[in-house]
Amino acid sequence: MNADGRETEHVEPRLIAQYREAVVPSLMEKHGLKNMHQVPRLQKIVVNIGVSEARDNVQMLDTAREELAMITGQLPQVRRATKSISNFKLREGMPIGVRVTLRGHRMWEFLDRLITVAIPRIRDFRGLEPKGFDGSGNFNLGLKEQLIFPEINSERVTKQRGMNISFVLTQGSDKLSLDFLKELGMPFKQPAAAAAARN
């Protein structure tokens, strides 16, 4: 609702239209799919930040929570240890990180910002490694620092934090999901470049 009391229209995220109008027909043709429901759909994006220092300094947990909220536009949940590990001085129930699960429009808007703004700001970026697929068509992406997101003010950052971003897709093989994410604009390394980087 806007200032004069009228309902505001929700603008459809750009990538939803791209998925419907370009990605679906392209993947159906490329993979010989007979039904549009065979094309993978992005179900959710889960963003995790581990905060090992939280057991000694709860302020570090609050800072990570605040930063993740700014990056994703959604209030994170606190992740807690599910069991005690004496070697790490970890007790069951201790906070160990923060997590956000994105769905719907907020998920698509985050993905758009990730592709068009954040990933291009990675230092010496040469493309994403496609080895993050799990065998079931889901993709895990590790990022080394939160500063690639423009929502984060570098002058206020007290600690560089990495994060893991999981893309959960429906009914996809790794190859189909890779092509799906490429069609949306995810900048993966070309096979030749990826092989050269490993040698």
Contact map, one row per residue, 1 for C-alpha under 8 A:
1110111100000000000000000000000000000000000000000000000000000000000000000000000000000000000000000000000000000000000000000000000000000000000000000000000000000000000000000000000000000000000000000000000
1111111100000000000000000000000000000000000000000000000000000000000000000000000000000000000000000000000000000000000000000000000000000000000000000000000000000000000000000000000000000000000000000000000
1111110000000000000000000000000000000000000000000000000000000000000000000000000000000000000000000000000000000000000000000000000000000000000000000000000000000000000000000000000000000000000000000000000
0111110000000000000000000000000000000000000000000000000000000000000000000000000000000000000000000000000000000000000000000000000000000000000000000000000000000000000000000000000000000000000000000000000
1111111000000000000000000000000000000000000000000000000000000000000000000000000000000000000000000000000000000000000000000000000000000000000000000000000000000000000000000000000000000000000000000000000
1111111100000000000000000000000000000000000000000000000000000000000000000000000000000000000000000000000000000000000000000000000000000000000000000000000000000000000000000000000000000000000000000000000
1100111110000000000000000000000000000000000000000000000000000000000000000000000000000000000000000000000000000000000000000000000000000000000000000000000000000000000000000000000000000000000000000000000
1100011111000000000000000000000000000000000000000000000000000000000000000000000000000000000000000000000000000000000000000000000000000000000000000000000000000000000000000000000000000000000000000000000
0000001111100000000000000000000000000000000000000000000000000000000000000000000000000000000000000000000000000000000000000000000000000000000000000000000000000000000000000000000000000000000000000000000
0000000111110000000000000000000000000000000000000000000000000000000000000000000000000000000000000000000000000000000000000000000000000000000000000000000000000000000000000000000000000000000000000000000
0000000011111000000000000000000000000000000000000000000000000000000000000000000000000000000000000000000000000000000000000000000000000000000000000000000000000000000000000000000000000000000000000000000
0000000001111101100000000000000000000000000000000000000000000000000000000000000000000000000000000000000010000000000000000000000000000000000000000000000000000000000000000000000000000000000000000000000
0000000000111111100000000000000000000000000000000000000000000000000000000000000000000000000000000000000010011000000000000000000000000000000000000000000000000000000000000000000000000000000000000000000
0000000000011111110000000000000000000000000000000000000000000000000000000000000000000000000000000000000000001001000000000000000000000000000000000000000000000000000000000000000000000000000000000000000
0000000000001111111000000000000000000000000000000000000000000000000000000000000000000000000000000000000000011001000000000000000000000000000000000000000000000000000000000000000000000001000000000000000
0000000000011111111100000000000000000000000000000000000000000000000000000000000000000000000000000000000000010000000000000000000000000000000000000000000000000000000000000000000000000000000000000000000
0000000000011111111111000000000000000000000000000000000000000000000000000000000000000000000000000000000000000000000000000000000000000000000000000000000000000000000000000000000000000000000000000000000
0000000000000111111111100000000000000000000000000000000000000000000000000000000000000000000000000000000000000000000000000000000000000000000000000000000000000000000000000000000000000001000000000000000
0000000000000011111111110000000000000000000000000000000000000000000000000000000000000000000000000000000000000000000000000000000000000000000000000000000000000000000000000000000000000001000000000000000
0000000000000001111111111000000000000000000000000000000000000000000000000000000000000000000000000000000000000000000000000000000000000000000000000000000000000000000000000000000000000000000000000000000
0000000000000000111111111000000000000000000000000000000000000000000000000000000000000000000000000000000000000000000000000000000000000000000000000000000000000000000000000000000000000000000000000000000
0000000000000000111111111100000000000000000000000000000000000000000000000000000000000000000000000000000000000000000000000000000000000000000000000000000000000000000000000000000000000010000000000000000
0000000000000000011111111110000000000000000000000000000000000000000000000000000000000000000000000000000000000000000000000000000000000000000000000000000000000000000000000000000000010011000000000000000
0000000000000000001111111111000000010010000000000000000000000000000000000000000000000000000000000000000000000000000000000000000000000000000000000000000000000000000000000000000000000000000000000000000
0000000000000000000111111111100000010000000000000000000000000000000000000000000000000000000000000000000000000000000000000000000000000000000000000000000000000000000000000000000000000000000000000000000
0000000000000000000001111111110000000000000000000000000000000000000000000000000000000000000000000000000000000000000000000000000000000000000000000000000000000000000000000000000000000000000000000000000
0000000000000000000000111111111110000010000000000000000000000000000000000000000000000000000000000000000000000000000000000000000000000000000000000000000000000000000000000000000100110000000000000000000
0000000000000000000000011111111111110010000000000000000000000000000000000000000000000000000000000000000000000000000000000000000000000000000000000000000000000000000000000000000000000000000000000000000
0000000000000000000000001111111110000000000000000000000000000000000000000000000000000000000000000000000000000000000000000000000000000000000000000000000000000000000000000000000000000000000000000000000
0000000000000000000000000111111110000000000000000000000000000000000000000000000000000000000000000000000000000000000000000000000000000000000000000000000000000000000000000000000000000000000000000000000
0000000000000000000000000011111110000000000000000000000000000000000000000000000000000000000000000000000000000000000000000000000000000000000000000000000000000000000000000000000100000000000000000000000
0000000000000000000000000011111111000000000000000000000000000000000000000000000000000000000000000000000000000000000000000000000000000000000000000000000000000000000000000000000000000000000000000000000
0000000000000000000000000011111111110110000000000000000000000000000000000000000000000000000000000000000000000000000000000000000000000000000000000000000000000000000000000000000000000000000000000000000
0000000000000000000000000001000111110100000000000000000000000000000000000000000000000000000000000000000000000000000000000000000000000000000000000000000000000000000000000000000000000000000000000000000
0000000000000000000000000001000011111110000000000000000000000000000000000000000000000000000000000000000000000000000000000000000000000000000000000000000000000000000000000000000000000000000000000000000
0000000000000000000000011001000011111110000000000000000000000000000000000000000000000000000000000000000000000000000000000000000000000000000000000000000000000000000000000000000000000000000000000000000
0000000000000000000000000000000000111111000000000000000000000000000000000000000000000000000000000000000000000000000000000000000000000000000000000000000000000000000000000000000000000000000000000000000
0000000000000000000000000000000011111111000000000000000000000000000000000000000000000000000000000000000000000000000000000000000000000000000000000000000000000000000000000010000000000000000000000000000
0000000000000000000000010011000010111111100000000000000000000000000000000000000000000000000000000000000000000000000000000000000000000000000000000000000000000000000000000011000000000000000000000000000
0000000000000000000000000000000000001111110000000000000000000000000000000000000000000000000000000000000000000000000000000000000000000000000000000000000000000000000000001111000110010000000000000000000
0000000000000000000000000000000000000011111000000000000000000000000000000000000000000000000000000000000000000000000000000000000000000000000000000000000000000000000000001110000000000000000000000000000
0000000000000000000000000000000000000001111110000000000000000000000000000000000000000000000000000000000000000000000000000000000000000000000000000000000000000000000000111100000000000000000000000000000
0000000000000000000000000000000000000000111110000000000000000000000000000000000000000000000000000000001000000000000000000000000000000000000000000000000000000000000000111100000000000000000000000000000
0000000000000000000000000000000000000000011111000000000000000000000000000000000000000000000000000000111100100000000000000000000000000000000000000000000000000000000000111000000000000000000000000000000
0000000000000000000000000000000000000000011111100000000000000000000000000000000000000000000000000000111000100000000000000000000000000000000000000000000000000000000011110000000000000000000000000000000
0000000000000000000000000000000000000000000111110000000000000000000000000000000000000000000000000011110000000000000000000000000000000000000000000000000000000000000011110000000000000000000000000000000
0000000000000000000000000000000000000000000011111000000000000000000000000000000000000000000000000011100000000000000000000000000000000000000000000000000000000000001111000000000000000000000000000000000
0000000000000000000000000000000000000000000001111100000000000000000000000000000000000000000000001111000000000000000000000000000000000000000000000000000000000000001110000000000000000000000000000000000
0000000000000000000000000000000000000000000000111110000000000001000100000000000000000000000000001110000000000000000000000000000000000000000000000000000000000000111100000000000000000000000000000000000
0000000000000000000000000000000000000000000000011111000000000000000000000000000000000000000000011100000000000000000000000000000000000000000000000000000000000000011000000000000000000000000000000000000
0000000000000000000000000000000000000000000000001111110000011001000000000000000000000000000000111100000000000000000000000000000000000000000000000000000000000000000000000000000000000000000000000000000
0000000000000000000000000000000000000000000000000111111000000000000000000000000000000000000000011000000000000000000000000000000000000000000000000000000000000000000000000000000000000000000000000000000
0000000000000000000000000000000000000000000000000011111111011000000000000000000000000000000000010000000000000000000000000000000000000000000000000000000000000000000000000000000000000000000000000000000
0000000000000000000000000000000000000000000000000011111111111000000000000000000000000000000000111000000000000000000000000000000000000000000000000000000000000000000000000000000000000000000000000000000
0000000000000000000000000000000000000000000000000001111111000000000000000000000000000000010001110000000000000000000000000000000000000000000000000000000000000000000000000000000000000000000000000000000
0000000000000000000000000000000000000000000000000000111111000000000000000000000000000000000000000000000000000000000000000000000000000000000000000000000000000000000000000000000000000000000000000000000
0000000000000000000000000000000000000000000000000000111111111000000000000000000000000000000000000000000000000000000000000000000000000000000000000000000000000000000000000000000000000000000000000000000
0000000000000000000000000000000000000000000000000000111111111100000000000000000000000000000000000000000000000000000000000000000000000000000000000000000000000000000000000000000000000000000000000000000
0000000000000000000000000000000000000000000000000000010011111110000000000000000000000000000000000000000000000000000000000000000000000000000000000000000000000000000000000000000000000000000000000000000
0000000000000000000000000000000000000000000000000010110011111111000000000000000000000000000000000000000000000000000000000000000000000000000000000000000000000000000000000000000000000000000000000000000
0000000000000000000000000000000000000000000000000010110011111111100000000000000000000000000000101100000000000000000000000000000000000000000000000000000000000000000000000000000000000000000000000000000
0000000000000000000000000000000000000000000000000000000001111111110000000000000000000000000000000000000000000000000000000000000000000000000000000000000000000000000000000000000000000000000000000000000
0000000000000000000000000000000000000000000000000000000000111111111000000000000000000000000000000000000000000000000000000000000000000000000000000000000000000000000000000000000000000000000000000000000
0000000000000000000000000000000000000000000000001010000000011111111100000000000000000000000000001100000000000000000000000000000000000000000000000000000000000000000000000000000000000000000000000000000
0000000000000000000000000000000000000000000000000000000000001111111110000011110000000000000000000100000000000000000000000000000000000000000000000000000000000000000000000000000000000000000000000000000
0000000000000000000000000000000000000000000000000000000000000111111111000000000000000000000000000000000000000000000000000000000000000000000000000000000000000000000000000000000000000000000000000000000
0000000000000000000000000000000000000000000000000000000000000011111111100000000000000000000000000000000000000000000000000000000000000000000000000000000100000000000000000000000000000000000000000000000
0000000000000000000000000000000000000000000000001000000000000001111111111111000000000000000000000101000000000000000000000000000000000000000000000000000000000000000000000000000000000000000000000000000
0000000000000000000000000000000000000000000000000000000000000000111111111111000000000000000000000000000000000000000000000000000000000000000000000000000000000000000000000000000000000000000000000000000
0000000000000000000000000000000000000000000000000000000000000000011111111100000000000000000000000000000000000000000000000000000000000000000000000000001100000000000000000000000000000000000000000000000
0000000000000000000000000000000000000000000000000000000000000000001111111000000000000000000000000000000000000000000000000000000000000000000000000000101100000000000000000000000000000000000000000000000
0000000000000000000000000000000000000000000000000000000000000000000111111100000000000000000000000001000001000100000000000000000000000000000000000000000000000000000000000000000000000000000000000000000
0000000000000000000000000000000000000000000000000000000000000000000111111110000000000000000000000000000001000000000000000000000000000000000000000000000000000000000000000000000000000000000000000000000
0000000000000000000000000000000000000000000000000000000000000000000111011111000000000000000000000001010000000000000000000000000000000000000000000000000000000000000000000000000000000000000000000000000
0000000000000000000000000000000000000000000000000000000000000000100110001111100000000000000000000001000000000000000000000000000000000000000000000000000000000000000000000000000000000000000000000000000
0000000000000000000000000000000000000000000000000000000000000000100110000111110000000000000000000111000000000000000000000000000000000000000000000000000000000000000000000000000000000000000000000000000
0000000000000000000000000000000000000000000000000000000000000000100000000011111000000000000000000111000000000000000000000000000000000000000000000000000000000000000000000000000000000000000000000000000
0000000000000000000000000000000000000000000000000000000000000000100000000001111100000000000000111110000000000000000000000000000000000000000000000000000000000000000000000000000000000000000000000000000
0000000000000000000000000000000000000000000000000000000000000000000000000000111110000000000000111110000000000000000000000000000000000000000000000000000000000000000000000000000000000000000000000000000
0000000000000000000000000000000000000000000000000000000000000000000000000000011111000000000111111000000000000000000000000000000000000000000000000000000000000000000000000000000000000000000000000000000
0000000000000000000000000000000000000000000000000000000000000000000000000000001111110000011111110000000000000000000000000000000000000000000000000000000000000000000000000000000000000000000000000000000
0000000000000000000000000000000000000000000000000000000000000000000000000000000111110000000110000000000000000000000000000000000000000000000000000000000000000000000000000000000000000000000000000000000
0000000000000000000000000000000000000000000000000000000000000000000000000000000011111000011110000000000000000000000000000000000000000000000000000000000000000000000000000000000000000000000000000000000
0000000000000000000000000000000000000000000000000000000000000000000000000000000011111100111100000000000000000000000000000000000000000000000000000000000000000000000000000000000000000000000000000000000
0000000000000000000000000000000000000000000000000000000000000000000000000000000000111111111000000000000000000000000000000000000000000000000000000000000000000000000000000000000000000000000000000000000
0000000000000000000000000000000000000000000000000000000000000000000000000000000000011111111000000000000000000000000000000000000000000000000000000000000000000000000000000000000000000000000000000000000
0000000000000000000000000000000000000000000000000000000000000000000000000000000000001111110000000000000000000000000000000000000000000000000000000000000000000000000000000000000000000000000000000000000
0000000000000000000000000000000000000000000000000000000000000000000000000000000000001111110000000000000000000000000000000000000000000000000000000000000000000000000000000000000000000000000000000000000
0000000000000000000000000000000000000000000000000000000000000000000000000000000000011111111000000000000000000000000000000000000000000000000000000000000000000000000000000000000000000000000000000000000
0000000000000000000000000000000000000000000000000000001000000000000000000000000010111111111101000000000000000000000000000000000000000000000000000000000000000000000000000000000000000000000000000000000
0000000000000000000000000000000000000000000000000000000000000000000000000000000010111100111111000000000000000000000000000000000000000000000000000000000000000000000000000000000000000000000000000000000
0000000000000000000000000000000000000000000000000000000000000000000000000000000111110000011111000000000000000000000000000000000000000000000000000000000000000000000000000000000000000000000000000000000
0000000000000000000000000000000000000000000000000000000000000000000000000000000111100000001111100000000000000000000000000000000000000000000000000000000000000000000000000000000000000000000000000000000
0000000000000000000000000000000000000000000000000000001000000000000000000000000110000000011111110000000000000000000000000000000000000000000000000000000000000000000000000000000000000000000000000000000
0000000000000000000000000000000000000000000000000010011000001000000000000000011110000000000011111000000000000000000000000000000000000000000000000000000000000000000000000000000000000000000000000000000
0000000000000000000000000000000000000000000000000111111000000000000000000000011110000000000001111100000000000000000000000000000000000000000000000000000000000000000000000000000000000000000000000000000
0000000000000000000000000000000000000000000000011111010000001001000000000000011100000000000000111110000000000000000000000000000000000000000000000000000000000000000000000000000000000000000000000000000
0000000000000000000000000000000000000000000000011110000000001001100100000001111000000000000000011111000000000000000000000000000000000000000000000000000000000000000000000000000000000000000000000000000
0000000000000000000000000000000000000000000001111000000000000000000000000001111000000000000000001111100000000000000000000000000000000000000000000000000000000000000000000000000000000000000000000000000
0000000000000000000000000000000000000000000001110000000000000000000100010111100000000000000000000111110000000000000000000000000000000000000000000000000000000000000000000000000000000000000000000000000
0000000000000000000000000000000000000000000111100000000000000000000000000000000000000000000000000011111000000000000000000000000000000000000000000000000000000000000000000000000000000000000000000000000
0000000000000000000000000000000000000000000111000000000000000000000000000100000000000000000000000001111101100000000000000000000000000000000000000000000000000000000000000000000000000000000000000000000
0000000000000000000000000000000000000000001110000000000000000000000000000000000000000000000000000000111111110000000000000000000000000000000000000000000000000000000000000000000000000000000000000000000
0000000000000000000000000000000000000000000100000000000000000000000000000000000000000000000000000000011111110000000000000000000000000000000000000000000000000000000000000000000000000000000000000000000
0000000000011000000000000000000000000000000000000000000000000000000000000000000000000000000000000000001111111000000000000000000000000000000000000000000000000000000000000000000000000000000000000000000
0000000000000000000000000000000000000000000000000000000000000000000000011000000000000000000000000000011111111100000000000000000000000000000000000000000000000000000000000000000000000000000000000000000
0000000000000000000000000000000000000000000110000000000000000000000000000000000000000000000000000000011111111110000000000000000000000000000000000000000000000000000000000000000000000000000000000000000
0000000000001011000000000000000000000000000000000000000000000000000000000000000000000000000000000000001111111111000000000000000000000000000000000000000000000000000000000000000000000000000000000000000
0000000000001110000000000000000000000000000000000000000000000000000000000000000000000000000000000000000011111111100000000000000000000000000000000000000000000000000000000000000000000000000000000000000
0000000000000000000000000000000000000000000000000000000000000000000000010000000000000000000000000000000001111111110000000000000000000000000000000000000000000000000000000000000000000000000000000000000
0000000000000000000000000000000000000000000000000000000000000000000000000000000000000000000000000000000000111111111000000000000000000000000000000000000000000000000000000000000000000000000000000000000
0000000000000110000000000000000000000000000000000000000000000000000000000000000000000000000000000000000000011111111110000000000000000000000000000000000000000000000000000000000000000000000000000000000
0000000000000000000000000000000000000000000000000000000000000000000000000000000000000000000000000000000000001111111111000000000000000000000000000000000000000000000000000000000000000000000000000000000
0000000000000000000000000000000000000000000000000000000000000000000000000000000000000000000000000000000000000111111111100000000000000000000000000000100000000000000000000000000000000000000000000000000
0000000000000000000000000000000000000000000000000000000000000000000000000000000000000000000000000000000000000011111111110000000000000000000000000000000000000000000000000000000000000000111000000000000
0000000000000000000000000000000000000000000000000000000000000000000000000000000000000000000000000000000000000001111111110000000000000000000000000000000000000000000000000000000000000000000000000000000
0000000000000000000000000000000000000000000000000000000000000000000000000000000000000000000000000000000000000001111111111000000000000000000000000000110000000000000000000000000000000000000000000000000
0000000000000000000000000000000000000000000000000000000000000000000000000000000000000000000000000000000000000000111111111100000000000000000000000001110000000000000000000000000000000000000000000000000
0000000000000000000000000000000000000000000000000000000000000000000000000000000000000000000000000000000000000000011111111100100000000000000000000001000000000000000000000000000000000000000000000000000
0000000000000000000000000000000000000000000000000000000000000000000000000000000000000000000000000000000000000000001111111100100000000000000000000000000000000000000000000000000000000000000000000000000
0000000000000000000000000000000000000000000000000000000000000000000000000000000000000000000000000000000000000000000011111110100000000000000000000001000000000000000000000000000000000000000000000000000
0000000000000000000000000000000000000000000000000000000000000000000000000000000000000000000000000000000000000000000001111111100000000000000000000001000000000000000000000000000000000000000000000000000
0000000000000000000000000000000000000000000000000000000000000000000000000000000000000000000000000000000000000000000000001111100000000000000000000000000000000000000000000000000000000000000000000000000
0000000000000000000000000000000000000000000000000000000000000000000000000000000000000000000000000000000000000000000000000111110000000000000000000000000000000000000000000000000000000000000000000000000
0000000000000000000000000000000000000000000000000000000000000000000000000000000000000000000000000000000000000000000000111111111000000000000000000000000000000000000000000000000000000000000000000000000
0000000000000000000000000000000000000000000000000000000000000000000000000000000000000000000000000000000000000000000000000001111100000000000000000000000000000000000000000000000000000000000010000000000
0000000000000000000000000000000000000000000000000000000000000000000000000000000000000000000000000000000000000000000000000000111110000000000000000000000000000000000000000000000000000000001111000000000
0000000000000000000000000000000000000000000000000000000000000000000000000000000000000000000000000000000000000000000000000000011111000000000000000000000000000000000000000000000000000000011110000000000
0000000000000000000000000000000000000000000000000000000000000000000000000000000000000000000000000000000000000000000000000000001111110000000000000000000000000000000000000000000000000000000110000100000
0000000000000000000000000000000000000000000000000000000000000000000000000000000000000000000000000000000000000000000000000000000111111000000000000000000000000000000000000000000001000000000110000000000
0000000000000000000000000000000000000000000000000000000000000000000000000000000000000000000000000000000000000000000000000000000011111000000000000000000000000000000000000000000000000000000000000000000
0000000000000000000000000000000000000000000000000000000000000000000000000000000000000000000000000000000000000000000000000000000011111100001110000000000000000000000000000000000000000000000000000000000
0000000000000000000000000000000000000000000000000000000000000000000000000000000000000000000000000000000000000000000000000000000001111111111100000000000000000000000000000000010000000000000000000000000
0000000000000000000000000000000000000000000000000000000000000000000000000000000000000000000000000000000000000000000000000000000000011111111100000000000000000000000000000000010000000000000000000000000
0000000000000000000000000000000000000000000000000000000000000000000000000000000000000000000000000000000000000000000000000000000000001111110000000000000000000000000000000000110000000000000000000000000
0000000000000000000000000000000000000000000000000000000000000000000000000000000000000000000000000000000000000000000000000000000000001111110000000000000000000000000000000011110000000000000000000000000
0000000000000000000000000000000000000000000000000000000000000000000000000000000000000000000000000000000000000000000000000000000000001111111000000000000000000000000000011111111111000000000000000000000
0000000000000000000000000000000000000000000000000000000000000000000000000000000000000000000000000000000000000000000000000000000000001111111100000000000000000000000001111001010010000000000000000000000
0000000000000000000000000000000000000000000000000000000000000000000000000000000000000000000000000000000000000000000000000000000000011100111110000000000000000000000001110000000000000000000000000000000
0000000000000000000000000000000000000000000000000000000000000000000000000000000000000000000000000000000000000000000000000000000000011100011111000000000000000000000111100000000000000000000000000000000
0000000000000000000000000000000000000000000000000000000000000000000000000000000000000000000000000000000000000000000000000000000000010000001111100000000000000000000111000000000000000000000000000000000
0000000000000000000000000000000000000000000000000000000000000000000000000000000000000000000000000000000000000000000000000000000000000000000111110000000000000000011110000000000000000000000000000000000
0000000000000000000000000000000000000000000000000000000000000000000000000000000000000000000000000000000000000000000000000000000000000000000011111100000000000000011110000000000000000000000000000000000
0000000000000000000000000000000000000000000000000000000000000000000000000000000000000000000000000000000000000000000000000000000000000000000001111100000000000001111000000000000000000000000000000000000
0000000000000000000000000000000000000000000000000000000000000000000000000000000000000000000000000000000000000000000000000000000000000000000000111111000000000001111000000000000000000000000000000000000
0000000000000000000000000000000000000000000000000000000000000000000000000000000000000000000000000000000000000000000000000000000000000000000000111111100100000001111000000000000000000000000000000000000
0000000000000000000000000000000000000000000000000000000000000000000000000000000000000000000000000000000000000000000000000000000000000000000000001111110111000001000000000000000000000000000000000000000
0000000000000000000000000000000000000000000000000000000000000000000000000000000000000000000000000000000000000000000001101100000000000000000000001111110100000000000000000000000000000000000000000000000
0000000000000000000000000000000000000000000000000000000000000000000000100000000000000000000000000000000000000000010011000000000000000000000000000111111100000000000000000000000000000000000000000000000
0000000000000000000000000000000000000000000000000000000000000000000000000000000000000000000000000000000000000000000011000000000000000000000000000011111110000000000000000000000000000000000000000000000
0000000000000000000000000000000000000000000000000000000000000000000001100000000000000000000000000000000000000000000000000000000000000000000000000000111110000000000000000000000000000000000000000000000
0000000000000000000000000000000000000000000000000000000000000000001001100000000000000000000000000000000000000000000000000000000000000000000000000111111111001000000000000000000000000000000000000000000
0000000000000000000000000000000000000000000000000000000000000000000000000000000000000000000000000000000000000000000000000000000000000000000000000010011111111000000000000000000000000000000000000000000
0000000000000000000000000000000000000000000000000000000000000000000000000000000000000000000000000000000000000000000000000000000000000000000000000010000111111000000000000000000000000000000000000000000
0000000000000000000000000000000000000000000000000000000000000000000000000000000000000000000000000000000000000000000000000000000000000000000000000000000011111000000000000000000000000000000000000000000
0000000000000000000000000000000000000000000000000000000000000000000000000000000000000000000000000000000000000000000000000000000000000000000000000000000011111100000000000000000000000000000000000000000
0000000000000000000000000000000000000000000000000000000000000000000000000000000000000000000000000000000000000000000000000000000000000000000000000000000111111111000000000000000000000000000000000000000
0000000000000000000000000000000000000000000000000000000000000000000000000000000000000000000000000000000000000000000000000000000000000000000000000000000000011111000000000000000000000000000000000000000
0000000000000000000000000000000000000000000000000000000000000000000000000000000000000000000000000000000000000000000000000000000000000000000000000000000000001111100000000000000000000000000000000000000
0000000000000000000000000000000000000000000000000000000000000000000000000000000000000000000000000000000000000000000000000000000000000000000000011110000000001111110000000000000000000000000000000000000
0000000000000000000000000000000000000000000000001000000000000000000000000000000000000000000000000000000000000000000000000000000000000000000000011100000000000011111000000000000000000000000000000000000
0000000000000000000000000000000000000000000000001100000000000000000000000000000000000000000000000000000000000000000000000000000000000000000001111100000000000001111100000000000000000000000000000000000
0000000000000000000000000000000000000000000000111100000000000000000000000000000000000000000000000000000000000000000000000000000000000000000001111100000000000000111110000000000000000000000000000000000
0000000000000000000000000000000000000000000000111000000000000000000000000000000000000000000000000000000000000000000000000000000000000000000111100000000000000000011111000000000000000000000000000000000
0000000000000000000000000000000000000000000011110000000000000000000000000000000000000000000000000000000000000000000000000000000000000000000111100000000000000000001111100000000000000000000000000000000
0000000000000000000000000000000000000000000011100000000000000000000000000000000000000000000000000000000000000000000000000000000000000000011110000000000000000000000111110000000000000000000000000000000
0000000000000000000000000000000000000000011111000000000000000000000000000000000000000000000000000000000000000000000000000000000000000000011100000000000000000000000011111000000000000000000000000000000
0000000000000000000000000000000000000000011111000000000000000000000000000000000000000000000000000000000000000000000000000000000000000000111000000000000000000000000001111100000000000000000000000000000
0000000000000000000000000000000000000001111100000000000000000000000000000000000000000000000000000000000000000000000000000000000000000000110000000000000000000000000000111111000010000000000000000000000
0000000000000000000000000000000000000001111000000000000000000000000000000000000000000000000000000000000000000000000000000000000000000000100000000000000000000000000000011111000000000000000000000000000
0000000000000000000000000000000000000111100000000000000000000000000000000000000000000000000000000000000000000000000000000000000000000001100000000000000000000000000000001111100000000000000000000000000
0000000000000000000000000000000000000011000000000000000000000000000000000000000000000000000000000000000000000000000000000000000000000001110000000000000000000000000000001111111110000000000000000000000
0000000000000000000000000000000000000000000000000000000000000000000000000000000000000000000000000000000000000000000000000000000000000011100000000000000000000000000000000011111110000000000000000000000
0000000000000000000000000000000000000000000000000000000000000000000000000000000000000000000000000000000000000000000000000000000000001111110000000000000000000000000000000001111111000000000000000000000
0000000000000000000000000000000000000000000000000000000000000000000000000000000000000000000000000000000000000000000000000000000000000000100000000000000000000000000000000001111111100000000000000000000
0000000000000000000000000010001000000001000000000000000000000000000000000000000000000000000000000000000000000000000000000000000000000000100000000000000000000000000000000001111111110000000000000000000
0000000000000000000000000000000000000001000000000000000000000000000000000000000000000000000000000000000000000000000000000000000000000000110000000000000000000000000000001001111111111000000000000000000
0000000000000000000000000000000000000000000000000000000000000000000000000000000000000000000000000000000000000000000000000000000001000000100000000000000000000000000000000000011111111100000000000000000
0000000000000000000000000010000000000000000000000000000000000000000000000000000000000000000000000000000000000000000000000000000000000000000000000000000000000000000000000000001111111110000000000000000
0000000000000000000000100010000000000001000000000000000000000000000000000000000000000000000000000000000000000000000000000000000000000000000000000000000000000000000000000000000111111111000000000000000
0000000000000000000000000000000000000000000000000000000000000000000000000000000000000000000000000000000000000000000000000000000000000000000000000000000000000000000000000000000011111111110000000000000
0000000000000000000000000000000000000000000000000000000000000000000000000000000000000000000000000000000000000000000000000000000000000000000000000000000000000000000000000000000001111111111100000000000
0000000000000000000001100000000000000000000000000000000000000000000000000000000000000000000000000000000000000000000000000000000000000000000000000000000000000000000000000000000000111111110000000000000
0000000000000010011000100000000000000000000000000000000000000000000000000000000000000000000000000000000000000000000000000000000000000000000000000000000000000000000000000000000000011111110000000000000
0000000000000000000000000000000000000000000000000000000000000000000000000000000000000000000000000000000000000000001000000000000000000000000000000000000000000000000000000000000000001111111000000000000
0000000000000000000000000000000000000000000000000000000000000000000000000000000000000000000000000000000000000000001000000000000100000000000000000000000000000000000000000000000000001111111100000000000
0000000000000000000000000000000000000000000000000000000000000000000000000000000000000000000000000000000000000000001000000000001100000000000000000000000000000000000000000000000000000100111110000000000
0000000000000000000000000000000000000000000000000000000000000000000000000000000000000000000000000000000000000000000000000000001111000000000000000000000000000000000000000000000000000100011111000000000
0000000000000000000000000000000000000000000000000000000000000000000000000000000000000000000000000000000000000000000000000000011111000000000000000000000000000000000000000000000000000000001111101100000
0000000000000000000000000000000000000000000000000000000000000000000000000000000000000000000000000000000000000000000000000000001000000000000000000000000000000000000000000000000000000000000111111100000
0000000000000000000000000000000000000000000000000000000000000000000000000000000000000000000000000000000000000000000000000000000000000000000000000000000000000000000000000000000000000000000011111110000
0000000000000000000000000000000000000000000000000000000000000000000000000000000000000000000000000000000000000000000000000000000000000000000000000000000000000000000000000000000000000000000001111111000
0000000000000000000000000000000000000000000000000000000000000000000000000000000000000000000000000000000000000000000000000000000000000000000000000000000000000000000000000000000000000000000011111111100
0000000000000000000000000000000000000000000000000000000000000000000000000000000000000000000000000000000000000000000000000000000010000000000000000000000000000000000000000000000000000000000011111111110
0000000000000000000000000000000000000000000000000000000000000000000000000000000000000000000000000000000000000000000000000000000000000000000000000000000000000000000000000000000000000000000000111111111
0000000000000000000000000000000000000000000000000000000000000000000000000000000000000000000000000000000000000000000000000000000000000000000000000000000000000000000000000000000000000000000000011111111
0000000000000000000000000000000000000000000000000000000000000000000000000000000000000000000000000000000000000000000000000000000000000000000000000000000000000000000000000000000000000000000000001111111
0000000000000000000000000000000000000000000000000000000000000000000000000000000000000000000000000000000000000000000000000000000000000000000000000000000000000000000000000000000000000000000000000111111
0000000000000000000000000000000000000000000000000000000000000000000000000000000000000000000000000000000000000000000000000000000000000000000000000000000000000000000000000000000000000000000000000011111
